[in-house]
Amino acid sequence: MNILIAENAPSFNKGEMAIIYGIRECIKDINNAKLSMLSFRADYDRERYGKILEIIDTKKSWPIIKTSNDGQSLLKSAIIAFYHFTFVLLFKLFGKGVLRFLFTSPIWREYVITDLVIIGHDSSFGIGGDPETPLFYPLYIPIIAKLLKKRVIFFAGTIPNFPRRFKKLFRILVKCALKHTDTITLREHKSLRKLEEIDFKHNDISVTSDPAFLLTPAADDIIASVIKNEGLDNYKKPWIGLTISRARGILAYPDLNNPDLAYEKHLEIIAYIVDAVIENIGAHIIFIPHCVGFNDESDDRDTARKIYEKCKNKEKICIVCNEYGPDILKGLIGQMDLLIGERLHSVIAAITMGVPAIAISYKADQRLGMIEMVDKDAICYVENLDTNKLLAKIDYLWTNRYIIADKSKLSISKVKKATFQNKIKLEGFLN
């Protein structure tokens, strides 16, 4: 049984990896199930995902999209779309013979042998156009799959905010794409409301939750080894974990109209918060990298070092330096007494491990709906982040951490049950 994730979930982002691990958890009981995924950095992803899925190298299948020229990106995307529809036409005429000429790259064979196509993970559904995704690919791949007589599931995904420009056109394209799916599961109610706004109807649509809620943490002995290797055993409890990212910092102060200045101010605010928490609670601060990208801008460790340099109480701060998989990170987060997270999947890891957490993100981030399912008071908005309000929330969370943890158990149980519906849907398709 072949399942294709027709999207890229880059392994340097451990939240994305957590989703893939969750998807894998959903199919583990299906006999002979084989999971494949598109990748823009195949060698890198292949090393980190290991044997849990097969990596399909998109660089070998279509021209690289990344370019500073919008016209070139549009042209390359148009060529890739043309390849896809031409492939479908020739496949219908000549069958698998087309795989021996013209369409010899691995992706075309994968389209043919797959039984189920998964789309929509995280916030990947939309117009595309980033370095990894051709323009409009997320919108026409369901159509391609259906023309090839494949089943398609929009799996625990998010419907994006509709752009202001060409809003009507985008709505039409979204409706057309989703009509070519067999079932739709959404991970928050805000996405369902978006579909209701455009009067989209489907025979099989439901709100579940993010597959990352199903991620199993690494074993205790592995976590103990990580704690020792990172030198965390030199820091007395309580431990407060932080996952801070540049991606949130550049959105912090929109009035500045300058992402770099906003990021710098955000660093100063977080450093102030860190020192205040150390002094008020007597905690040690553990910076946990939930994204370790290819440059400083996407590597949480770089952000952590910049904050560290601005702090007074450096002796009570530890930065986790090595790269770990999402299962190990979840286990490590489970050792925290409290988590403050700008990486949303780190917050999911915390609350499923019974660790009180605060999620910091931008107001338009509809993924926050997943956190609201557990605790709507656990959210702070990064825009014009107020130190007094954040410190007050941290103080409240800290003072009531045991009560909050007990209260959240029921909510977490409900969310996990909803997430489990994703597994039931997949098994229904493939068994």
C-alpha positions in Angstrom: 0.0 0.0 0.0 1.7 3.2 -1.2 1.0 6.6 0.3 2.5 9.8 -1.1 2.8 13.0 0.9 2.8 15.4 -2.1 4.5 18.1 -0.1 7.8 18.8 1.5 8.1 18.7 5.3 11.7 19.8 5.8 13.5 17.9 8.5 15.5 20.9 9.8 12.1 22.1 11.2 11.3 19.7 14.0 7.6 20.8 14.1 7.3 19.6 10.5 9.1 16.4 11.4 6.7 15.9 14.3 3.8 16.0 11.8 5.4 13.3 9.6 6.1 11.1 12.7 2.4 11.6 13.6 1.3 10.5 10.1 3.6 7.5 10.4 1.9 6.7 13.7 -1.5 6.8 11.9 -0.4 4.1 9.4 1.8 1.8 11.5 -1.0 -0.8 11.9 -1.6 -1.0 8.1 0.1 -4.0 6.6 2.8 -3.2 4.0 2.1 0.5 4.1 4.9 2.5 2.4 5.2 6.2 3.0 6.9 8.6 0.5 7.4 12.3 0.6 8.6 15.0 -1.8 11.8 16.7 -0.8 13.7 19.8 -2.0 16.8 18.7 0.0 16.7 15.0 -0.5 20.1 14.0 1.0 19.5 16.1 4.1 16.0 14.8 4.7 16.9 11.2 3.8 19.5 11.2 6.6 17.1 12.6 9.2 13.9 10.7 8.4 15.9 7.5 8.1 13.7 4.5 7.3 10.3 5.9 8.2 9.7 7.0 4.7 11.1 7.2 1.2 12.3 10.5 0.0 11.5 11.7 -3.6 14.0 14.2 -4.8 12.1 17.0 -6.6 15.3 18.5 -7.9 15.7 15.5 -10.2 12.1 15.9 -11.3 11.6 19.5 -12.2 13.6 22.8 -12.5 14.7 24.4 -9.3 12.2 27.2 -8.4 14.4 29.4 -6.3 15.1 32.7 -8.1 15.0 36.3 -7.3 13.1 37.0 -10.5 9.3 36.7 -10.2 8.9 36.3 -13.9 11.4 33.3 -13.9 9.6 31.7 -11.0 6.3 32.0 -12.8 7.7 30.6 -16.0 9.4 27.6 -14.3 6.1 26.9 -12.3 4.2 27.1 -15.6 6.6 24.6 -17.2 6.2 22.2 -14.2 2.4 22.4 -14.4 2.7 21.7 -18.1 4.8 18.6 -17.4 2.2 17.3 -15.0 -0.8 17.6 -17.3 1.2 16.4 -20.3 2.3 13.4 -18.2 -1.3 12.6 -17.4 -2.3 12.8 -21.1 0.5 10.6 -22.3 0.0 8.1 -19.4 -3.6 7.7 -20.4 -2.5 7.1 -24.0 0.5 4.8 -23.5 0.3 3.6 -19.9 3.5 2.9 -17.9 5.5 3.0 -21.1 5.9 6.8 -20.6 8.1 6.0 -17.6 10.7 4.6 -19.9 11.1 7.8 -21.9 10.5 11.5 -21.3 9.2 11.0 -17.7 12.0 9.0 -16.1 12.4 10.9 -12.9 11.3 9.1 -9.7 8.4 11.4 -9.0 6.4 10.3 -12.1 6.8 6.6 -11.1 5.6 7.6 -7.6 2.5 9.2 -9.0 1.7 5.9 -10.9 2.3 3.4 -8.0 0.8 5.4 -5.2 -2.6 4.4 -3.8 -3.3 7.5 -1.7 -2.1 11.1 -2.0 -1.9 13.2 1.1 -2.0 17.0 0.9 -2.6 19.9 3.3 -0.2 19.1 6.1 0.7 22.0 8.4 0.0 25.2 6.4 1.3 23.9 3.1 -2.0 24.2 1.2 -2.2 27.4 -0.9 -0.7 29.1 -3.8 2.8 27.7 -3.4 5.7 29.6 -4.9 8.3 29.2 -2.1 11.8 27.7 -3.1 10.4 24.2 -2.5 7.0 24.4 -4.1 6.0 25.5 -7.7 3.3 28.1 -7.9 -0.2 26.5 -7.8 1.2 23.0 -7.3 -0.8 22.5 -4.0 -3.9 23.5 -5.9 -3.5 21.3 -9.0 -2.0 18.2 -7.5 -5.4 16.9 -6.3 -6.7 17.2 -9.8 -3.6 15.4 -11.2 -4.1 12.6 -8.7 -7.8 12.2 -9.5 -7.0 12.1 -13.3 -4.7 9.2 -12.4 -7.5 7.6 -10.5 -5.9 8.0 -7.1 -7.5 8.6 -3.7 -6.8 12.0 -2.2 -7.0 13.1 1.4 -6.6 16.6 2.7 -5.0 15.4 5.9 -5.2 17.4 9.2 -4.4 20.6 7.4 -5.0 24.3 7.5 -6.9 26.4 5.0 -4.8 29.5 4.5 -5.8 33.1 4.9 -7.1 34.2 1.5 -4.8 36.9 -0.1 -6.3 40.3 -0.6 -5.2 40.4 -4.2 -7.1 38.0 -6.5 -9.2 36.9 -3.5 -12.1 35.7 -5.7 -9.8 33.8 -8.0 -8.0 32.1 -5.1 -11.4 31.1 -3.5 -12.4 29.5 -6.8 -9.1 27.6 -7.1 -9.3 26.4 -3.5 -12.9 25.1 -4.0 -11.9 23.4 -7.2 -8.9 21.7 -5.6 -10.8 20.5 -2.6 -13.6 19.1 -4.7 -11.1 16.6 -6.0 -10.4 15.2 -2.5 -12.1 12.1 -1.1 -12.1 13.4 2.4 -11.0 16.4 4.3 -9.8 16.6 7.9 -8.9 20.0 9.4 -6.8 20.6 12.5 -8.7 23.7 13.8 -12.2 25.1 13.6 -11.0 28.3 12.0 -10.2 26.4 8.8 -13.7 25.0 8.8 -15.1 28.5 9.1 -13.1 29.6 6.1 -14.6 26.9 4.0 -18.1 27.9 5.2 -17.3 31.5 4.2 -16.7 30.5 0.6 -19.8 28.2 0.7 -17.7 25.1 0.1 -19.5 21.8 0.7 -18.1 18.3 0.9 -19.6 14.9 1.7 -16.8 14.0 4.1 -15.3 16.9 6.1 -14.4 17.0 9.8 -12.2 18.8 12.4 -9.6 16.6 14.0 -6.3 18.0 15.1 -2.6 18.0 14.3 -0.9 14.6 13.9 1.9 15.8 16.1 -0.4 15.2 19.1 0.2 11.5 18.4 4.0 11.7 18.5 5.5 9.3 21.0 8.4 10.8 23.0 11.8 9.1 23.1 12.5 6.6 25.9 13.5 7.9 29.3 17.1 6.5 29.1 17.6 8.4 25.8 16.4 11.6 27.4 18.6 11.1 30.4 21.6 10.7 28.0 20.7 13.9 26.2 20.4 15.8 29.6 23.9 14.6 30.5 25.4 15.3 27.1 24.0 18.8 27.1 25.2 19.5 30.6 21.7 20.1 31.9 22.4 18.0 34.9 24.6 20.9 36.1 21.5 23.1 36.4 19.2 22.7 39.3 15.4 22.7 38.8 13.1 24.3 38.2 13.7 24.4 34.5 11.8 26.8 32.2 12.2 25.9 28.5 12.1 28.5 25.7 11.7 28.0 22.0 12.3 31.4 20.5 12.5 32.0 16.7 13.5 34.8 14.4 10.3 34.0 12.3 8.2 35.4 15.2 10.6 38.2 16.2 10.4 39.9 12.8 6.7 40.2 13.2 6.9 41.6 16.8 6.6 45.3 16.3 4.8 46.1 13.0 4.8 49.8 13.7 8.6 49.8 13.2 8.1 48.8 9.5 11.4 47.1 9.6 11.8 43.4 10.3 15.4 43.7 11.4 14.6 46.4 14.0 11.6 44.4 15.2 13.7 41.3 15.6 16.3 43.3 17.6 13.7 44.8 19.9 12.2 41.3 20.3 15.5 39.9 21.4 15.8 42.7 24.0 12.3 42.0 25.3 12.9 38.2 25.6 16.2 38.9 27.4 14.4 41.1 29.9 11.8 38.4 30.4 14.5 35.7 30.9 16.3 37.8 33.6 13.0 38.6 35.3 12.0 35.0 35.4 15.3 33.9 36.8 15.2 36.5 39.5 11.5 36.1 40.4 11.2 32.3 40.3 14.8 31.2 40.8 14.5 29.1 37.7 17.2 28.0 35.2 16.4 28.8 31.6 16.8 26.1 28.9 16.8 27.3 25.3 15.6 24.4 23.1 16.1 24.6 19.3 13.0 23.4 17.5 14.4 24.5 14.1 18.0 24.2 13.0 18.0 25.6 9.5 20.7 26.1 6.9 21.5 29.6 8.0 21.4 31.7 11.1 18.0 33.2 10.2 16.2 29.9 10.5 18.3 28.4 13.3 16.8 28.8 16.8 20.3 28.4 18.3 21.5 31.6 16.8 18.5 33.4 18.2 19.1 31.9 21.6 22.8 33.0 21.6 21.8 36.6 20.7 19.4 36.6 23.7 22.0 35.0 25.9 24.4 37.9 25.2 21.8 40.4 26.3 21.0 38.7 29.6 22.5 39.5 33.0 22.1 36.1 34.6 24.1 34.1 32.1 25.2 31.5 34.6 21.6 30.3 34.9 21.0 29.9 31.2 21.7 26.8 29.1 21.4 26.6 25.3 20.9 23.1 23.9 23.5 22.9 21.2 22.9 19.7 19.3 20.2 18.8 16.8 17.6 16.2 17.9 14.6 14.6 16.4 11.1 15.6 17.4 10.6 12.5 19.7 13.7 13.4 21.7 12.8 17.1 21.8 9.3 16.1 23.1 10.9 14.0 25.8 13.2 16.8 26.7 10.4 19.3 26.8 8.6 16.9 29.1 11.4 17.5 31.7 10.6 21.2 31.8 8.5 22.7 34.6 7.1 25.3 32.2 7.6 26.1 28.5 7.4 29.5 26.7 7.2 28.7 23.0 7.3 30.6 19.7 7.5 27.3 17.9 3.9 26.0 18.0 4.8 22.3 17.9 7.0 22.7 20.9 4.0 24.0 22.7 2.0 20.9 21.5 4.8 18.7 22.8 4.7 20.5 26.2 0.9 20.3 26.8 0.8 16.6 25.7 3.6 15.9 28.2 1.6 17.7 31.0 3.9 20.7 31.0 2.2 24.1 31.4 3.0 26.3 28.4 2.5 29.7 26.8 2.3 30.0 23.0 3.6 33.2 21.4 2.6 33.9 17.8 1.0 36.5 15.6 -2.7 37.2 15.8 -3.4 35.9 12.3 -1.9 32.6 13.0 -4.9 30.4 12.8 -2.9 27.4 14.0 -3.4 28.8 17.4 -6.8 27.2 17.2 -5.1 24.0 18.1 -3.8 25.5 21.3 -7.2 27.0 22.1 -8.7 23.5 22.0 -6.6 22.8 25.2 -6.2 26.2 26.9 -7.2 29.5 25.2 -5.5 31.5 28.0 -2.1 30.0 27.1 -1.7 32.4 24.1 0.2 35.6 23.8 0.4 37.7 20.7 3.9 38.6 19.5 2.8 42.0 18.0 3.9 44.7 20.4 4.6 42.0 23.1 4.0 43.6 26.5 6.5 42.5 29.1 4.2 43.2 32.1 1.4 41.1 30.6 3.7 38.2 29.6 5.3 38.2 33.1 1.9 38.3 34.7 0.9 35.3 32.6 4.1 33.4 33.4 3.6 34.2 37.1 0.0 32.9 37.0 1.0 29.8 35.1 3.8 29.1 37.5 1.8 29.7 40.6 -1.1 27.5 39.4 1.0 25.0 37.3 -0.2 21.9 39.1 -3.9 22.9 38.9 -3.5 23.9 35.3 -1.8 20.6 34.4 -4.7 18.6 36.1 -7.4 20.7 34.3 -5.7 20.3 30.9 -5.7 16.5 31.1 -9.3 16.3 30.0 -8.8 18.8 27.1 -5.7 17.0 26.0 -7.5 13.7 26.1 -10.3 15.1 23.9 -7.7 16.6 21.4 -5.9 13.3 21.2 -9.2 11.5 20.6 -10.0 14.0 17.8 -6.5 13.5 16.3 -7.0 9.7 16.4 -9.8 10.2 13.9 -7.1 10.9 11.3 -5.8 7.4 11.9 -9.3 6.0 11.5 -9.8 7.9 8.2 -6.5 6.6 6.8 -7.2 3.0 7.8 -10.6 3.3 6.2 -9.0 4.2 2.9 -6.3 1.6 2.9 -7.6 -1.5 4.6 
